[in-house]
Amino acid sequence: MMNMRKTILLAVSLFCLALSSGCVYRAAISQGNVIKQEDLEQLEVGMTKNQVRFLLGTPMIDDPFSRQRWDYVYYLKLGRDKANQKRWVSVVFADEVVAEIRKELDLAPKL
């Protein structure tokens, strides 16, 4: 009788352990600068680097070989799903002011 009770308890414990192992929590992953639409709408050609930095923050990618281009990249991945939000904006400068704004560039589809 005691042996049977131990076997049932062991079987139930193993079953619960196996059942709970598939329910691992995956935290949301947020990478880069949060780029709000209202901030992008305020971004204009002719702004200085300081104005852009105040509006969008420090660029995620500051390429040492191209000091005239700042890249703002953002993606949000919730749990096991693919990225829910993706955004990539490049700001190109000429003579320390914004010369071109490249919005909605494509990020890698596997993110």
FIBA-635953 format. One record per atom (N, C-alpha, C, O): z, y, x. Coordinates in steps of 0.02 Angstrom, whole numbers, plus 50000, padded with zeros to 5 digits. Layout:
N
ZYX ...
END
This chain:
111
500004994050041 500005000050000 500005006350043 499625011050030 500425006550094 500475012350139 499825013350179 499605018950191 499535007650199 498905007950236 498345010750192 497935014650216 498325008850129 497825011150082 497895018650071 497395022250067 498505021050065 498635028150055 498405032250115 498105037550106 498535029850175 498315033250236 497555033450241 497265038450261 497225028050222 496495027650224 496195032650174 495705036050190 496475032950114 496215037650064 496325044850087 495885049050079 496905046250114 497055053050139 496585054950196 496345060650199 496455050250241 495985051450296 495285052650269 494935057150293 495075048650221 494405049450192 494335056150156 493815059550164 494835058250119 494815064650084 494815070350134 494465075350125 495205069750187 495235075050239 494555075750273 494315081350284 494255070150291 493595070350323 493065073150276 492625076950298 493095071450213 492625074150164 492705081650158 492195085250158 493315084150154 493435091450150 493205094950213 492935100450210 493325091950271 493115094850334 492345095250337 492075100350358 492015089950317 491275089950317 490995094950268 490495098250282 491315095650211 491085100250160 491175107550183 490735111750170 491725108950215 491855115850236 491475117950298 491405123950311 491225113250338 490875115050399 490205118350385 489955121950429 489915117250328 489275120450311 489355127450283 488855130850270 489955129750275 490095136250245 490345141250298 490845144550287 490005141550354 490205146050408 489975153050392 489395154150374 490425157850398 490275164850384 489855167750440 490005166750499 489335171250422 488915174850471 488985182250457 488825184550402 489215185950506 489315193050498 488645196750496 488145194350523 488645202450464 488045206650463 487945209650532 488425211850564 487325209850554 487165212650620 486765218950610 486225218950579 487025224350635 486685230850631 486555233150702 487015233950742 485915234350718 485725236450785 485345243050782 484915244050739 485505247450828 485135253650835 485435259550798 486015259450779 485015264550788 485215270750754 485055270250680 484495268450661 485535271650638 485405271950566 484965278050554 485155283650569 484375276850527 483895282250516 483845283450441 483545279450405 484125288950419 484105290550348 483465294350331 483205298150372 483215293150271 482595296350250 482665303950248 482195307550266 483235306450226 483335313750222 483335316950292 483125322650301 483575313250343 483555315750411 482835315850437 482635320550471 482445310750420 481745310550440 481345316250409 480895319050440 481515317850347 481155323250313 481285330050345 480875334550340 481865330750377 482035337050411 481725337650480 481675343150508 481505332050508 481205331950574 480515335250572 480095333550531 480415340150616 479785343950616 479515344850686 479885344750735 478855345550689 478525347350752 478765354250773 478805358750732 478925354950837 479165361350863 479915361550876 480165366250907 480285356450852 481005356150864 481145354550938 480735351350971 481715356850962 481915355451031 482235348551035 482405345550984 482335346051096 482655339551106 483375339651080 483605334751051 483715345151089 484405345751064 484435345450988 484885342350960 483955348550955 483935348350882 483805341350857 484105339150808 483345337750890 483195330850871 483805326350883 483975322250841 484145327350940 484735323350955 485285324750904 485645320150884 485365330950882 485865332650831 485695329350765 486145326950730 485065329150748 484845326450683 484855318850681 485105315850634 484565315550733 484485308350732 484965304550779 485015298450775 485295308250823 485735304950871 485365303550936 484785305150944 485725300450982 485435298551046 484945292851035 485095288050999 484345293251065 483855287951053 484095281151080 484435280851131 483905275851045 484095269151066 483725267351130 484015264251175 483105269251135 482705267751194 482525274251228 482155278451201 482785275051288 482625280951329 482255278451390 482565276651440 481605278251386 481175275351437 481165279851499 480955285551495 481395277351557 481385281451617 480685283051642 480595287751681 480185279251621 479505280451642 479135285251597 478605287851615 479405286551538 479105291151491 479645295551461 479885294151406 479835300751495 480365305251473 480145309451413 480565312851383 479515309251395 479255313351341 479235309551275 478935311951226 479535303551272 479525299651210 480215296651198 480505293451242 480465297651138 481095294551117 480945289751060 480585291351014 481235283851064 481145278751012 481815277450977 482325276251009 481795277750911 482365276250869 482205269850831 481745269750790 482585264650845 482475258150815 483105256150777 483655257150802 483015253250717 483585251050678 483395244850638 482855244550608 483845239950638 483765234450591 484445231850571 484935232150608 484465229150510 485075226450481 484925219450458 484475218250419 485325214750483 485235207650466 485885205350433 486415205750463 485835202850372 486425200450335 486445192850336 485995189550309 486955190050366 487055182850368 486475179150401 486255181050455 486245173950368 485695169850396 485005172450376 484505169850400 484975177450333 484335180050310 483985183950366 484285185750416 483345185050356 482975189350403 483195196550393 483575198050346 482975200950436 483185207950433 483005210950365 482435210550343 483505213950333 483405217150268 483105224050275 482675226050235 483315227650326 483055234450338 482805234850409 483145232850456 482205237450417 481915238450483 481595245350485 481255247350437 481685248750539 481365255250545 481285256950619 481725255650660 480705259850636 480575261850705 480215268550701 479685269150670 480495273550733 480205280250735 480165282450807 480635281650845 479585285050827 479495287750894 479385295250889 479005297750847 479725298850933 479645306150936 479365307751005 479655306051056 478785311051006 478445312751069 478525320151081 478415324351036 478725321851142 478835328851161 478295331351208 477995327451245 478175337851205 477745341251253 478075347951267 478205351951222 478215349251330 478565355451350 479235356151314 479415361551290 479615350551311 480285350451283 480345351751208 480895352851183 479785351651171 479805352351098 479405346551068 478975343551101 479555344951005 479215339450971 478485341050962 478295346250934 478055336450985 477335337250978 477055332450925 476565333950892 477385326650918 477135321550872 477715317350847 478185315850884 477675315350783 478175310950754 477815304850726 477395305450682 477985299050752 477675292750730 478195289050688 478685286450714 478075288750623 478535285450576 478275278750555 477675277350560 478725274550532 478575268050503 478145263650549 477665260550527 478335263350613 478005258750658 478265251750644 478815250950618 477855246650660 478035239750643 478475236650697 478315237050756 479015233550674 479435229550718 479195222350715 478795220450672 479445218350761 479255211250763 479435207850696 479985208750672 478975204150667 479105201050602 479655195750602 479925194150549 479825192950661 480325187650664 481035190250666 481505186250667 481135196750666 481815199550666 482165198050601 482745199950592 
END
